[in-house]
Amino acid sequence: MNPALLKPTAISNPVQMLTRYKAWANGIIHEHVAELSYEELTQERPTTFKNILHTLNHIYVVEDIFRAHLEGRSHDYRARNTETSPPLATLWQAAEVMDQWYIDLSDRLSHAEFSEVIEFEFVGGGKGAMSRLDILHHIVNHATYHRGFVGDMLNQVPLPPPATDLPVFLRDVWNKS
């Protein structure tokens, strides 16, 4: 088991659990889709981002955009996805680093910092403002939502998707640590 997924030694908060859940579920999905050929990963399917790889890339891009917001810096994205996706292995390495960044952030923020409102520009235009806590909730929910699309596409392969539900994480990882 990835040691980063274990409970923090101090009393944990729900966001610490949720960021670890996101990392665990992302790992399960990436492990599962790694069994597929490049052709299956990029096979066009009737879904928003057209294929499995591009959907996973979208999850990463949105997390990178919000990381920039949380760090108070600009980013170069002009859309919620890139035109092309990197190879799965490259994307997975970047996603693991991103997941660890969000875990580390959830571990170090104080209650006051969770409440701090971050102002930003949406890539599609318009101003946005969310608390750090709201951003972290969004990141977890967003990844869950799009992993669901990946699960649907896996059923089309057909390759039954793995269970990445929160109760499974709580049973198999969180409550065992």
C-alpha positions as protocol buffer text, in pm:
chain_id: "A"
residue {
  index: 1
  type: MET
  ca { x: 0 y: 0 z: 0 }
}
residue {
  index: 2
  type: ASN
  ca { x: 119 y: 352 z: -78 }
}
residue {
  index: 3
  type: PRO
  ca { x: 232 y: 498 z: 258 }
}
residue {
  index: 4
  type: ALA
  ca { x: 91 y: 840 z: 161 }
}
residue {
  index: 5
  type: LEU
  ca { x: -257 y: 688 z: 180 }
}
residue {
  index: 6
  type: LEU
  ca { x: -227 y: 604 z: 549 }
}
residue {
  index: 7
  type: LYS
  ca { x: -393 y: 824 z: 807 }
}
residue {
  index: 8
  type: PRO
  ca { x: -186 y: 1121 z: 923 }
}
residue {
  index: 9
  type: THR
  ca { x: -43 y: 1072 z: 1271 }
}
residue {
  index: 10
  type: ALA
  ca { x: -234 y: 1373 z: 1405 }
}
residue {
  index: 11
  type: ILE
  ca { x: -611 y: 1381 z: 1424 }
}
residue {
  index: 12
  type: SER
  ca { x: -724 y: 1380 z: 1063 }
}
residue {
  index: 13
  type: ASN
  ca { x: -982 y: 1600 z: 900 }
}
residue {
  index: 14
  type: PRO
  ca { x: -1222 y: 1493 z: 625 }
}
residue {
  index: 15
  type: VAL
  ca { x: -1016 y: 1665 z: 355 }
}
residue {
  index: 16
  type: GLN
  ca { x: -710 y: 1459 z: 446 }
}
residue {
  index: 17
  type: MET
  ca { x: -919 y: 1147 z: 399 }
}
residue {
  index: 18
  type: LEU
  ca { x: -1070 y: 1272 z: 72 }
}
residue {
  index: 19
  type: THR
  ca { x: -738 y: 1367 z: -90 }
}
residue {
  index: 20
  type: ARG
  ca { x: -605 y: 1023 z: -2 }
}
residue {
  index: 21
  type: TYR
  ca { x: -920 y: 865 z: -141 }
}
residue {
  index: 22
  type: LYS
  ca { x: -868 y: 1055 z: -468 }
}
residue {
  index: 23
  type: ALA
  ca { x: -507 y: 934 z: -492 }
}
residue {
  index: 24
  type: TRP
  ca { x: -610 y: 575 z: -418 }
}
residue {
  index: 25
  type: ALA
  ca { x: -895 y: 577 z: -673 }
}
residue {
  index: 26
  type: ASN
  ca { x: -674 y: 739 z: -938 }
}
residue {
  index: 27
  type: GLY
  ca { x: -414 y: 468 z: -878 }
}
residue {
  index: 28
  type: ILE
  ca { x: -671 y: 190 z: -913 }
}
residue {
  index: 29
  type: ILE
  ca { x: -800 y: 336 z: -1242 }
}
residue {
  index: 30
  type: HIS
  ca { x: -454 y: 398 z: -1386 }
}
residue {
  index: 31
  type: GLU
  ca { x: -343 y: 45 z: -1294 }
}
residue {
  index: 32
  type: HIS
  ca { x: -653 y: -93 z: -1462 }
}
residue {
  index: 33
  type: VAL
  ca { x: -630 y: 108 z: -1784 }
}
residue {
  index: 34
  type: ALA
  ca { x: -258 y: 26 z: -1812 }
}
residue {
  index: 35
  type: GLU
  ca { x: -376 y: -320 z: -1924 }
}
residue {
  index: 36
  type: LEU
  ca { x: -523 y: -163 z: -2239 }
}
residue {
  index: 37
  type: SER
  ca { x: -345 y: -108 z: -2568 }
}
residue {
  index: 38
  type: TYR
  ca { x: -281 y: 245 z: -2689 }
}
residue {
  index: 39
  type: GLU
  ca { x: -550 y: 184 z: -2950 }
}
residue {
  index: 40
  type: GLU
  ca { x: -810 y: 105 z: -2682 }
}
residue {
  index: 41
  type: LEU
  ca { x: -699 y: 401 z: -2468 }
}
residue {
  index: 42
  type: THR
  ca { x: -747 y: 637 z: -2760 }
}
residue {
  index: 43
  type: GLN
  ca { x: -1045 y: 467 z: -2927 }
}
residue {
  index: 44
  type: GLU
  ca { x: -1305 y: 737 z: -2990 }
}
residue {
  index: 45
  type: ARG
  ca { x: -1616 y: 679 z: -2781 }
}
residue {
  index: 46
  type: PRO
  ca { x: -1943 y: 868 z: -2728 }
}
residue {
  index: 47
  type: THR
  ca { x: -1829 y: 1078 z: -2433 }
}
residue {
  index: 48
  type: THR
  ca { x: -1723 y: 1435 z: -2363 }
}
residue {
  index: 49
  type: PHE
  ca { x: -1348 y: 1391 z: -2402 }
}
residue {
  index: 50
  type: LYS
  ca { x: -1374 y: 1125 z: -2674 }
}
residue {
  index: 51
  type: ASN
  ca { x: -1150 y: 859 z: -2518 }
}
residue {
  index: 52
  type: ILE
  ca { x: -1010 y: 715 z: -2196 }
}
residue {
  index: 53
  type: LEU
  ca { x: -667 y: 879 z: -2217 }
}
residue {
  index: 54
  type: HIS
  ca { x: -802 y: 1225 z: -2292 }
}
residue {
  index: 55
  type: THR
  ca { x: -1053 y: 1197 z: -2006 }
}
residue {
  index: 56
  type: LEU
  ca { x: -773 y: 1109 z: -1763 }
}
residue {
  index: 57
  type: ASN
  ca { x: -571 y: 1399 z: -1903 }
}
residue {
  index: 58
  type: HIS
  ca { x: -863 y: 1634 z: -1836 }
}
residue {
  index: 59
  type: ILE
  ca { x: -865 y: 1531 z: -1469 }
}
residue {
  index: 60
  type: TYR
  ca { x: -495 y: 1617 z: -1448 }
}
residue {
  index: 61
  type: VAL
  ca { x: -529 y: 1949 z: -1631 }
}
residue {
  index: 62
  type: VAL
  ca { x: -807 y: 2072 z: -1403 }
}
residue {
  index: 63
  type: GLU
  ca { x: -607 y: 1971 z: -1096 }
}
residue {
  index: 64
  type: ASP
  ca { x: -306 y: 2158 z: -1234 }
}
residue {
  index: 65
  type: ILE
  ca { x: -516 y: 2468 z: -1300 }
}
residue {
  index: 66
  type: PHE
  ca { x: -651 y: 2469 z: -945 }
}
residue {
  index: 67
  type: ARG
  ca { x: -305 y: 2400 z: -805 }
}
residue {
  index: 68
  type: ALA
  ca { x: -190 y: 2721 z: -974 }
}
residue {
  index: 69
  type: HIS
  ca { x: -485 y: 2906 z: -818 }
}
residue {
  index: 70
  type: LEU
  ca { x: -400 y: 2766 z: -475 }
}
residue {
  index: 71
  type: GLU
  ca { x: -37 y: 2866 z: -518 }
}
residue {
  index: 72
  type: GLY
  ca { x: -134 y: 3216 z: -631 }
}
residue {
  index: 73
  type: ARG
  ca { x: 35 y: 3188 z: -968 }
}
residue {
  index: 74
  type: SER
  ca { x: -75 y: 3196 z: -1329 }
}
residue {
  index: 75
  type: HIS
  ca { x: -87 y: 2896 z: -1561 }
}
residue {
  index: 76
  type: ASP
  ca { x: -70 y: 2856 z: -1938 }
}
residue {
  index: 77
  type: TYR
  ca { x: -394 y: 2665 z: -1992 }
}
residue {
  index: 78
  type: ARG
  ca { x: -652 y: 2820 z: -2223 }
}
residue {
  index: 79
  type: ALA
  ca { x: -896 y: 2529 z: -2197 }
}
residue {
  index: 80
  type: ARG
  ca { x: -986 y: 2255 z: -1948 }
}
residue {
  index: 81
  type: ASN
  ca { x: -788 y: 2003 z: -2150 }
}
residue {
  index: 82
  type: THR
  ca { x: -492 y: 2003 z: -2386 }
}
residue {
  index: 83
  type: GLU
  ca { x: -530 y: 1931 z: -2755 }
}
residue {
  index: 84
  type: THR
  ca { x: -341 y: 1605 z: -2722 }
}
residue {
  index: 85
  type: SER
  ca { x: -268 y: 1381 z: -2427 }
}
residue {
  index: 86
  type: PRO
  ca { x: 72 y: 1256 z: -2317 }
}
residue {
  index: 87
  type: PRO
  ca { x: 140 y: 881 z: -2313 }
}
residue {
  index: 88
  type: LEU
  ca { x: -34 y: 704 z: -2024 }
}
residue {
  index: 89
  type: ALA
  ca { x: 292 y: 636 z: -1836 }
}
residue {
  index: 90
  type: THR
  ca { x: 391 y: 1003 z: -1851 }
}
residue {
  index: 91
  type: LEU
  ca { x: 44 y: 1115 z: -1747 }
}
residue {
  index: 92
  type: TRP
  ca { x: 41 y: 869 z: -1457 }
}
residue {
  index: 93
  type: GLN
  ca { x: 378 y: 990 z: -1326 }
}
residue {
  index: 94
  type: ALA
  ca { x: 249 y: 1349 z: -1332 }
}
residue {
  index: 95
  type: ALA
  ca { x: -81 y: 1246 z: -1171 }
}
residue {
  index: 96
  type: GLU
  ca { x: 99 y: 1070 z: -885 }
}
residue {
  index: 97
  type: VAL
  ca { x: 300 y: 1385 z: -815 }
}
residue {
  index: 98
  type: MET
  ca { x: -20 y: 1590 z: -830 }
}
residue {
  index: 99
  type: ASP
  ca { x: -204 y: 1356 z: -595 }
}
residue {
  index: 100
  type: GLN
  ca { x: 82 y: 1379 z: -345 }
}
residue {
  index: 101
  type: TRP
  ca { x: 79 y: 1759 z: -371 }
}
residue {
  index: 102
  type: TYR
  ca { x: -291 y: 1768 z: -276 }
}
residue {
  index: 103
  type: ILE
  ca { x: -234 y: 1521 z: 10 }
}
residue {
  index: 104
  type: ASP
  ca { x: 51 y: 1734 z: 143 }
}
residue {
  index: 105
  type: LEU
  ca { x: -161 y: 2048 z: 114 }
}
residue {
  index: 106
  type: SER
  ca { x: -449 y: 1890 z: 306 }
}
residue {
  index: 107
  type: ASP
  ca { x: -203 y: 1788 z: 578 }
}
residue {
  index: 108
  type: ARG
  ca { x: -48 y: 2130 z: 627 }
}
residue {
  index: 109
  type: LEU
  ca { x: -336 y: 2379 z: 598 }
}
residue {
  index: 110
  type: SER
  ca { x: -474 y: 2527 z: 917 }
}
residue {
  index: 111
  type: HIS
  ca { x: -846 y: 2578 z: 974 }
}
residue {
  index: 112
  type: ALA
  ca { x: -804 y: 2947 z: 886 }
}
residue {
  index: 113
  type: GLU
  ca { x: -616 y: 2862 z: 565 }
}
residue {
  index: 114
  type: PHE
  ca { x: -891 y: 2618 z: 458 }
}
residue {
  index: 115
  type: SER
  ca { x: -1136 y: 2908 z: 489 }
}
residue {
  index: 116
  type: GLU
  ca { x: -924 y: 3154 z: 289 }
}
residue {
  index: 117
  type: VAL
  ca { x: -1096 y: 3260 z: -35 }
}
residue {
  index: 118
  type: ILE
  ca { x: -892 y: 3235 z: -354 }
}
residue {
  index: 119
  type: GLU
  ca { x: -987 y: 3459 z: -646 }
}
residue {
  index: 120
  type: PHE
  ca { x: -907 y: 3342 z: -998 }
}
residue {
  index: 121
  type: GLU
  ca { x: -1006 y: 3357 z: -1363 }
}
residue {
  index: 122
  type: PHE
  ca { x: -1186 y: 3059 z: -1515 }
}
residue {
  index: 123
  type: VAL
  ca { x: -1013 y: 2932 z: -1828 }
}
residue {
  index: 124
  type: GLY
  ca { x: -1341 y: 2974 z: -2014 }
}
residue {
  index: 125
  type: GLY
  ca { x: -1366 y: 3334 z: -1895 }
}
residue {
  index: 126
  type: GLY
  ca { x: -1511 y: 3503 z: -1593 }
}
residue {
  index: 127
  type: LYS
  ca { x: -1404 y: 3558 z: -1238 }
}
residue {
  index: 128
  type: GLY
  ca { x: -1416 y: 3288 z: -976 }
}
residue {
  index: 129
  type: ALA
  ca { x: -1372 y: 3282 z: -600 }
}
residue {
  index: 130
  type: MET
  ca { x: -1367 y: 2972 z: -381 }
}
residue {
  index: 131
  type: SER
  ca { x: -1230 y: 2887 z: -40 }
}
residue {
  index: 132
  type: ARG
  ca { x: -933 y: 2651 z: -31 }
}
residue {
  index: 133
  type: LEU
  ca { x: -1168 y: 2394 z: 122 }
}
residue {
  index: 134
  type: ASP
  ca { x: -1419 y: 2435 z: -162 }
}
residue {
  index: 135
  type: ILE
  ca { x: -1139 y: 2395 z: -418 }
}
residue {
  index: 136
  type: LEU
  ca { x: -1023 y: 2073 z: -252 }
}
residue {
  index: 137
  type: HIS
  ca { x: -1379 y: 1940 z: -244 }
}
residue {
  index: 138
  type: HIS
  ca { x: -1414 y: 2030 z: -612 }
}
residue {
  index: 139
  type: ILE
  ca { x: -1092 y: 1849 z: -705 }
}
residue {
  index: 140
  type: VAL
  ca { x: -1203 y: 1529 z: -532 }
}
residue {
  index: 141
  type: ASN
  ca { x: -1557 y: 1542 z: -677 }
}
residue {
  index: 142
  type: HIS
  ca { x: -1432 y: 1634 z: -1024 }
}
residue {
  index: 143
  type: ALA
  ca { x: -1196 y: 1337 z: -1037 }
}
residue {
  index: 144
  type: THR
  ca { x: -1470 y: 1103 z: -914 }
}
residue {
  index: 145
  type: TYR
  ca { x: -1712 y: 1232 z: -1177 }
}
residue {
  index: 146
  type: HIS
  ca { x: -1470 y: 1175 z: -1464 }
}
residue {
  index: 147
  type: ARG
  ca { x: -1348 y: 838 z: -1335 }
}
residue {
  index: 148
  type: GLY
  ca { x: -1714 y: 743 z: -1377 }
}
residue {
  index: 149
  type: PHE
  ca { x: -1689 y: 830 z: -1746 }
}
residue {
  index: 150
  type: VAL
  ca { x: -1374 y: 617 z: -1767 }
}
residue {
  index: 151
  type: GLY
  ca { x: -1566 y: 332 z: -1604 }
}
residue {
  index: 152
  type: ASP
  ca { x: -1836 y: 363 z: -1867 }
}
residue {
  index: 153
  type: MET
  ca { x: -1576 y: 355 z: -2146 }
}
residue {
  index: 154
  type: LEU
  ca { x: -1411 y: 51 z: -1986 }
}
residue {
  index: 155
  type: ASN
  ca { x: -1745 y: -128 z: -2005 }
}
residue {
  index: 156
  type: GLN
  ca { x: -1748 y: -50 z: -2378 }
}
residue {
  index: 157
  type: VAL
  ca { x: -1407 y: -220 z: -2430 }
}
residue {
  index: 158
  type: PRO
  ca { x: -1534 y: -455 z: -2259 }
}
residue {
  index: 159
  type: LEU
  ca { x: -1317 y: -450 z: -1946 }
}
residue {
  index: 160
  type: PRO
  ca { x: -1521 y: -427 z: -1628 }
}
residue {
  index: 161
  type: PRO
  ca { x: -1410 y: -122 z: -1427 }
}
residue {
  index: 162
  type: PRO
  ca { x: -1264 y: -170 z: -1081 }
}
residue {
  index: 163
  type: ALA
  ca { x: -1445 y: -56 z: -768 }
}
residue {
  index: 164
  type: THR
  ca { x: -1321 y: 292 z: -676 }
}
residue {
  index: 165
  type: ASP
  ca { x: -1605 y: 391 z: -447 }
}
residue {
  index: 166
  type: LEU
  ca { x: -1540 y: 579 z: -124 }
}
residue {
  index: 167
  type: PRO
  ca { x: -1683 y: 300 z: 96 }
}
residue {
  index: 168
  type: VAL
  ca { x: -1434 y: 55 z: -60 }
}
residue {
  index: 169
  type: PHE
  ca { x: -1146 y: 293 z: 21 }
}
residue {
  index: 170
  type: LEU
  ca { x: -1274 y: 339 z: 375 }
}
residue {
  index: 171
  type: ARG
  ca { x: -1304 y: -36 z: 427 }
}
residue {
  index: 172
  type: ASP
  ca { x: -984 y: -147 z: 253 }
}
residue {
  index: 173
  type: VAL
  ca { x: -744 y: 138 z: 327 }
}
residue {
  index: 174
  type: TRP
  ca { x: -850 y: 418 z: 560 }
}
residue {
  index: 175
  type: ASN
  ca { x: -1007 y: 216 z: 839 }
}
residue {
  index: 176
  type: LYS
  ca { x: -727 y: -42 z: 828 }
}
residue {
  index: 177
  type: SER
  ca { x: -446 y: 209 z: 878 }
}
